[in-house]
């Protein structure tokens, strides 16, 4: 393996905009498995690709367990079909969760709009009564 195919933890942290602690955490979880050169972690292209997938999965809201399942399928699969099917199922579930959250947020915002309108009406009425009494 050439030196160009190896990365330090600092290289990966810089490239992906994450902290060293984040990378160490994923290592502790067994999601990436760097080699060691003495005490230094040495990451391969495989580790780099796995980290990219981990971060992408986290960004869309997958759990570490779901990410692990996808990574494990990738390791075991002769082709990418089983991994893709699993990922499609997880993405569909995540999309449904997000759409439900969006609906919940829309309902809460509508309730806030109603309460704000009520408060403004009460304030306007109180101001009008006060002005009439003083005027």
ABEGO torsion letter per residue (X at the ends): XBAAABBBAAAAAAAAGBBAAAAAAAAAAGABBBBBBEABBBBBAAAAAAAAAAAAAAAAGBBAAAAAAAAAAAAABABAAAAAAAAAAAAAAAAAAAAAAAAAAAAAAAAAAAAAAAAAAAAAAAAAAAAAAAX
